[in-house]
Amino acid sequence: MPPAETPWYRIDDVNDLDSPALVVYPDRVLQNIRTAQRMTRDVSLLRPHVKTHKSAEATRVLLNEGVTKFKCATIAEAELLAQCGAQDIFLAYQPVGPKIRRLRDLRNAYPASVFSCMTDSEEAARAIARVFGDDAHPMRVFLDINVGMNRTGILPGEDAAHLYHTLGTIRGIAPVGLHAYDGHINDPDPVHRMARCAEAFAPVRALQRELISIGVGPPAIVAGGSPTFPFHATQDGVECSPGTFIYWDRSYLEGVPDIPFIPAALVVTRIISRPTSDTLCLDLGHKSVAAEKDILHRVHFLNAPDATALSQSEEHLIVRVKEPHAHAVGDVWYGMPYHICPTCALYERAATVREHRLDSEWRMTARDRRVGV
């Protein structure tokens, strides 16, 4: 019989890696980036969200592939992007309180980068304008549109058109576009998902046309996340902002299997105890893998797919396996997180793996709430 093919995730020198650990496979990261580029057709319309990887190293891979526009959610992420030389940085978060001053300080510290943020009310917009009112250049703002997620944003329609027009009259800010995040649309059926995307996006496109008709704009549109990326990538002039695509995870691998991204980051863990005859304890607690989902949907083990999670605490994960004696204390398991984005935020660094061997490290610099400013 021919020898079994080595699994893609296998690390030959894994004994040099302490656990729990986050590991990234750069060759697969690059494959995901190039897949996104092919799907978008125009790299100028690809605006990746860095909230997933939070690292300078991943950002530089994107820059080397011709990406110039980025989206982020925190001042720390924005600063990381500026440090890497990103040209266009969109803070997709409405800054309030001290965050507005930090954004101004960030823009002053990195004049080579163009910054923008978002707003969804006149009250919040005027607070931003008061901080930037004396600057030579107004702060660029996107109007945040609520397309059904009901997290932030103003509903598309007359009120949104009026607010966008009002933003253009306020000294200190300048409206440049519309932002529409549809994270609530993640149907497994791609036909149904595309239909829901189209229905949610139609009022945004209508608002854009209305603003153009009254001489405001033309406003840019930044839209979507990873599950809806295939839809927005087909829309003319829409800047797509997927985030999870760069690493992918178990949730999307199962939930939206039609999207051709591949897993590029895992957690490595070890069996540390055999507390009962049919259970094992791993060193993969709440602090090592995102725990916001139920116990059965936090991590899937590629080399122990029959393992069923029973309980988890800060540093321990208890699982039941069908053949417990086939596993020994010290065995290494490779876990695919169901939600990679908050999992990355739990680690200061990730070990990179090339050709089945440990290579270097990528640091999650922007996991900190503050980098400099």
C-alpha positions as CSV (number, residue, x, y, z in Angstrom):
1,M,0.0,0.0,0.0
2,P,1.3,3.5,-0.7
3,P,2.2,5.6,2.3
4,A,-0.5,7.7,3.8
5,E,-0.3,11.4,2.8
6,T,0.8,13.7,5.6
7,P,-2.1,15.8,6.7
8,W,-1.7,19.5,5.8
9,Y,-1.8,20.6,9.4
10,R,0.9,18.2,10.7
11,I,3.9,19.9,12.4
12,D,6.9,17.5,12.3
13,D,8.8,19.4,15.0
14,V,5.8,20.0,17.2
15,N,7.8,18.9,20.3
16,D,9.5,22.3,20.0
17,L,6.1,24.1,20.4
18,D,4.6,24.6,23.9
19,S,0.8,24.4,24.1
20,P,-1.7,25.7,24.0
21,A,-0.5,27.6,20.9
22,L,-2.0,29.4,17.9
23,V,-0.4,28.3,14.6
24,V,-0.7,30.0,11.2
25,Y,0.1,28.5,7.8
26,P,1.3,31.4,5.6
27,D,1.0,29.5,2.3
28,R,-2.6,28.9,3.0
29,V,-3.1,32.5,4.0
30,L,-1.7,33.6,0.7
31,Q,-4.0,31.2,-1.1
32,N,-7.0,32.7,0.7
33,I,-5.9,36.2,-0.2
34,R,-5.5,35.3,-3.9
35,T,-8.9,33.6,-3.9
36,A,-10.4,36.8,-2.6
37,Q,-8.7,38.8,-5.3
38,R,-10.0,36.5,-8.0
39,M,-13.5,36.7,-6.6
40,T,-13.4,40.5,-6.3
41,R,-11.9,40.9,-9.8
42,D,-10.5,44.4,-8.9
43,V,-8.1,44.6,-6.0
44,S,-9.0,48.2,-5.5
45,L,-12.4,47.0,-4.3
46,L,-11.0,44.7,-1.7
47,R,-10.9,46.3,1.7
48,P,-10.0,43.5,4.2
49,H,-11.0,43.8,7.8
50,V,-8.0,43.2,10.1
51,K,-10.0,42.3,13.2
52,T,-9.3,38.7,12.5
53,H,-5.5,38.5,12.2
54,K,-4.5,41.7,14.1
55,S,-0.9,41.3,12.9
56,A,1.7,43.3,11.0
57,E,2.9,40.2,9.3
58,A,-0.5,39.3,7.8
59,T,-1.0,43.0,6.9
60,R,2.3,43.0,4.9
61,V,1.3,39.9,3.0
62,L,-1.9,41.8,2.0
63,L,0.1,44.8,1.0
64,N,2.5,42.8,-1.0
65,E,-0.5,41.4,-2.9
66,G,-1.5,44.9,-3.9
67,V,-4.2,45.6,-1.3
68,T,-4.1,49.3,-0.3
69,K,-7.5,49.7,1.5
70,F,-8.2,48.3,4.9
71,K,-11.0,48.2,7.5
72,C,-10.6,47.9,11.2
73,A,-12.6,48.2,14.5
74,T,-10.2,49.7,17.0
75,I,-7.7,52.5,17.2
76,A,-5.0,49.9,17.9
77,E,-5.8,48.1,14.7
78,A,-5.8,51.4,12.8
79,E,-2.4,52.2,14.2
80,L,-1.0,48.8,13.3
81,L,-2.1,49.4,9.7
82,A,-0.6,52.9,9.7
83,Q,2.7,51.5,11.0
84,C,2.7,49.0,8.1
85,G,2.2,51.8,5.5
86,A,-1.4,51.2,4.6
87,Q,-2.7,54.0,2.4
88,D,-6.4,54.0,3.2
89,I,-7.6,53.1,6.7
90,F,-11.3,52.9,7.6
91,L,-12.3,52.7,11.3
92,A,-15.6,50.9,11.0
93,Y,-16.7,52.1,14.4
94,Q,-18.3,55.2,15.6
95,P,-15.8,56.9,17.9
96,V,-17.1,58.5,21.0
97,G,-15.5,60.1,24.1
98,P,-11.6,59.8,24.2
99,K,-11.6,57.6,21.1
100,I,-12.2,60.7,19.0
101,R,-9.1,62.4,20.3
102,R,-7.1,59.3,19.9
103,L,-8.2,59.1,16.3
104,R,-7.1,62.7,15.7
105,D,-3.7,62.0,17.4
106,L,-3.4,58.9,15.2
107,R,-4.0,60.9,12.0
108,N,-1.5,63.5,13.1
109,A,1.1,60.8,13.8
110,Y,0.7,59.1,10.4
111,P,0.1,61.8,7.8
112,A,0.9,59.4,4.9
113,S,-2.2,57.4,5.6
114,V,-5.8,58.5,4.8
115,F,-8.1,57.8,7.7
116,S,-11.9,57.7,7.9
117,C,-14.5,56.6,10.5
118,M,-18.2,56.1,10.6
119,T,-21.2,57.7,12.2
120,D,-24.9,57.1,12.3
121,S,-26.4,60.2,14.0
122,E,-26.0,63.9,13.8
123,E,-25.2,64.0,17.6
124,A,-22.3,61.7,17.2
125,A,-21.1,63.4,14.0
126,R,-21.0,66.8,15.7
127,A,-19.0,65.4,18.6
128,I,-16.4,64.1,16.0
129,A,-16.5,67.5,14.2
130,R,-15.7,69.4,17.4
131,V,-12.4,67.6,17.7
132,F,-11.4,67.9,14.1
133,G,-12.9,71.4,13.5
134,D,-9.6,73.2,13.8
135,D,-7.6,70.7,11.7
136,A,-6.5,71.6,8.1
137,H,-8.5,68.6,6.7
138,P,-11.9,67.4,7.9
139,M,-12.3,63.8,9.1
140,R,-13.7,61.6,6.4
141,V,-16.8,59.8,7.6
142,F,-19.0,57.0,6.2
143,L,-22.7,56.9,7.1
144,D,-23.4,53.6,8.8
145,I,-26.5,52.0,7.4
146,N,-28.5,49.4,9.3
147,V,-29.4,46.7,6.8
148,G,-31.0,44.3,9.3
149,M,-28.4,43.4,11.8
150,N,-29.8,46.0,14.2
151,R,-26.4,46.6,15.9
152,T,-25.5,50.0,14.7
153,G,-26.5,52.3,11.9
154,I,-29.5,54.3,10.5
155,L,-32.1,52.7,8.4
156,P,-31.8,53.5,4.7
157,G,-34.4,56.0,3.4
158,E,-35.3,59.7,3.6
159,D,-33.8,60.1,7.1
160,A,-30.5,58.6,6.0
161,A,-30.4,60.8,2.9
162,H,-31.1,63.9,5.0
163,L,-28.4,62.9,7.6
164,Y,-25.9,62.4,4.8
165,H,-26.6,65.8,3.4
166,T,-26.4,67.3,6.9
167,L,-23.0,65.7,7.4
168,G,-21.7,67.7,4.5
169,T,-22.6,71.0,6.2
170,I,-20.8,70.4,9.4
171,R,-17.3,71.9,9.7
172,G,-14.7,69.3,10.7
173,I,-16.1,66.3,8.9
174,A,-16.7,65.3,5.3
175,P,-19.0,62.5,4.2
176,V,-17.4,60.1,1.7
177,G,-19.6,57.0,1.6
178,L,-22.0,54.5,3.0
179,H,-21.1,51.5,5.2
180,A,-23.4,48.4,5.3
181,Y,-22.5,45.4,7.4
182,D,-24.8,42.4,7.0
183,G,-23.3,39.9,9.4
184,H,-26.7,38.5,10.2
185,I,-26.9,36.9,6.7
186,N,-25.1,33.6,6.8
187,D,-27.5,31.1,5.4
188,P,-25.9,27.7,4.4
189,D,-27.9,27.7,1.1
190,P,-26.0,30.0,-1.2
191,V,-29.1,30.8,-3.3
192,H,-31.0,31.8,-0.3
193,R,-28.1,33.8,1.1
194,M,-27.6,35.7,-2.2
195,A,-31.3,36.5,-2.3
196,R,-31.2,37.9,1.3
197,C,-28.1,39.9,0.4
198,A,-29.8,41.4,-2.6
199,E,-32.9,42.3,-0.6
200,A,-30.9,43.9,2.2
201,F,-28.5,45.7,-0.2
202,A,-31.1,47.2,-2.6
203,P,-32.1,50.1,-0.2
204,V,-28.4,51.0,0.1
205,R,-28.0,51.2,-3.6
206,A,-31.2,53.2,-3.8
207,L,-29.9,55.6,-1.2
208,Q,-26.6,56.0,-3.2
209,R,-28.6,56.8,-6.4
210,E,-30.7,59.3,-4.5
211,L,-27.7,61.1,-3.1
212,I,-26.2,61.3,-6.5
213,S,-29.4,62.7,-8.0
214,I,-29.4,65.6,-5.5
215,G,-25.7,66.4,-6.2
216,V,-24.2,64.7,-3.1
217,G,-21.5,62.3,-3.8
218,P,-21.1,59.9,-5.5
219,P,-20.7,58.2,-2.2
220,A,-18.5,55.1,-2.0
221,I,-20.0,51.9,-0.5
222,V,-18.2,49.5,1.9
223,A,-20.2,46.4,2.4
224,G,-20.3,42.9,3.8
225,G,-18.3,40.4,5.7
226,S,-17.0,37.0,4.8
227,P,-20.4,35.0,4.4
228,T,-21.8,37.7,2.0
229,F,-18.5,38.4,0.2
230,P,-19.5,36.4,-2.9
231,F,-22.5,38.6,-3.4
232,H,-20.8,42.0,-2.9
233,A,-17.9,40.9,-5.0
234,T,-20.3,40.9,-8.0
235,Q,-21.6,44.4,-7.4
236,D,-20.1,47.2,-9.4
237,G,-18.1,49.7,-7.4
238,V,-18.7,48.1,-4.0
239,E,-15.7,47.8,-1.7
240,C,-15.8,44.4,0.0
241,S,-14.6,44.0,3.6
242,P,-14.3,40.3,4.6
243,G,-12.2,39.6,7.6
244,T,-12.4,35.9,8.6
245,F,-11.5,34.9,5.0
246,I,-7.8,35.2,5.7
247,Y,-7.8,32.3,8.2
248,W,-11.3,30.8,7.9
249,D,-12.7,28.7,10.7
250,R,-14.9,25.7,11.5
251,S,-18.1,27.7,11.7
252,Y,-17.8,29.0,8.2
253,L,-16.4,25.8,6.8
254,E,-19.6,24.1,8.0
255,G,-22.0,27.0,7.6
256,V,-21.1,28.4,4.2
257,P,-19.3,25.5,2.4
258,D,-19.7,27.0,-1.0
259,I,-17.2,29.7,-0.3
260,P,-13.8,28.5,-1.4
261,F,-11.6,29.7,1.4
262,I,-9.5,27.2,3.4
263,P,-8.5,26.9,7.1
264,A,-5.1,28.6,7.6
265,A,-4.9,28.9,11.4
266,L,-5.3,26.3,14.2
267,V,-4.8,25.8,17.9
268,V,-2.4,23.1,19.1
269,T,-3.2,21.4,22.4
270,R,-2.0,18.4,24.4
271,I,-3.7,15.8,26.5
272,I,-2.6,16.5,30.1
273,S,-4.7,14.0,32.1
274,R,-7.1,11.1,32.0
275,P,-9.5,11.9,34.7
276,T,-11.9,9.0,34.1
277,S,-12.0,5.8,32.0
278,D,-13.5,7.5,29.0
279,T,-12.5,11.2,29.3
280,L,-9.4,13.2,28.6
281,C,-8.3,16.6,29.7
282,L,-6.6,19.0,27.3
283,D,-4.7,22.3,28.0
284,L,-7.3,24.3,26.0
285,G,-9.4,26.3,28.3
286,H,-11.5,29.5,27.9
287,K,-8.3,31.5,27.7
288,S,-7.1,29.5,24.6
289,V,-10.0,29.3,22.3
290,A,-13.1,31.5,21.8
291,A,-15.8,30.4,24.3
292,E,-18.8,32.5,23.2
293,K,-20.4,29.5,21.5
294,D,-21.9,26.4,23.2
295,I,-19.5,23.8,24.4
296,L,-19.9,21.6,21.3
297,H,-19.1,24.5,18.9
298,R,-15.8,25.9,20.2
299,V,-13.2,23.7,18.6
300,H,-13.1,20.7,16.2
301,F,-10.1,18.4,16.4
302,L,-8.8,17.4,13.0
303,N,-6.9,14.3,14.3
304,A,-9.5,13.3,16.9
305,P,-12.8,14.1,15.1
306,D,-14.8,11.8,17.4
307,A,-14.0,13.8,20.5
308,T,-17.0,15.4,22.2
309,A,-16.4,18.3,24.5
310,L,-18.1,18.0,27.9
311,S,-16.9,21.0,29.9
312,Q,-14.3,23.8,29.9
313,S,-12.7,26.1,32.5
314,E,-10.0,28.7,32.2
315,E,-7.1,26.3,31.4
316,H,-8.8,22.9,30.9
317,L,-11.1,21.2,28.3
318,I,-12.7,17.9,29.2
319,V,-13.6,15.6,26.2
320,R,-15.0,12.2,25.8
321,V,-13.7,9.9,23.1
322,K,-14.9,6.5,21.8
323,E,-11.6,4.8,22.3
324,P,-9.8,6.5,25.2
325,H,-7.0,4.0,25.4
326,A,-5.9,5.0,21.8
327,H,-4.8,8.4,23.3
328,A,-2.0,9.0,25.7
329,V,-1.0,11.8,28.0
330,G,1.2,14.2,26.0
331,D,-0.5,13.5,22.6
332,V,-0.8,16.5,20.4
333,W,-4.2,17.5,19.0
334,Y,-4.8,20.0,16.2
335,G,-7.9,22.0,16.8
336,M,-9.9,24.2,14.3
337,P,-11.7,26.9,16.2
338,Y,-15.3,27.6,15.4
339,H,-14.6,31.3,15.7
340,I,-11.0,32.3,14.8
341,C,-11.3,36.0,15.3
342,P,-11.7,36.2,19.1
343,T,-9.4,33.1,19.3
344,C,-6.6,35.2,17.8
345,A,-7.1,37.9,20.3
346,L,-6.3,35.4,23.1
347,Y,-2.7,35.0,21.9
348,E,0.2,37.4,21.9
349,R,1.9,35.5,19.0
350,A,1.3,32.7,16.5
351,A,3.8,30.2,15.4
352,T,4.0,29.9,11.6
353,V,4.3,26.6,9.9
354,R,5.8,26.0,6.4
355,E,6.3,22.6,4.8
356,H,5.3,21.0,8.1
357,R,7.9,22.7,10.2
358,L,7.9,25.6,12.6
359,D,9.2,28.7,10.8
360,S,8.8,32.0,12.6
361,E,6.2,34.0,14.6
362,W,3.5,36.5,13.8
363,R,2.5,38.8,16.6
364,M,-1.0,39.9,17.3
365,T,0.1,43.4,18.1
366,A,-3.4,44.9,17.8
367,R,-4.9,42.6,20.4
368,D,-3.8,45.3,22.8
369,R,-6.3,48.1,23.2
370,R,-3.5,50.6,22.9
371,V,-0.4,50.4,20.7
372,G,0.9,54.0,20.8
373,V,-1.7,56.7,20.7
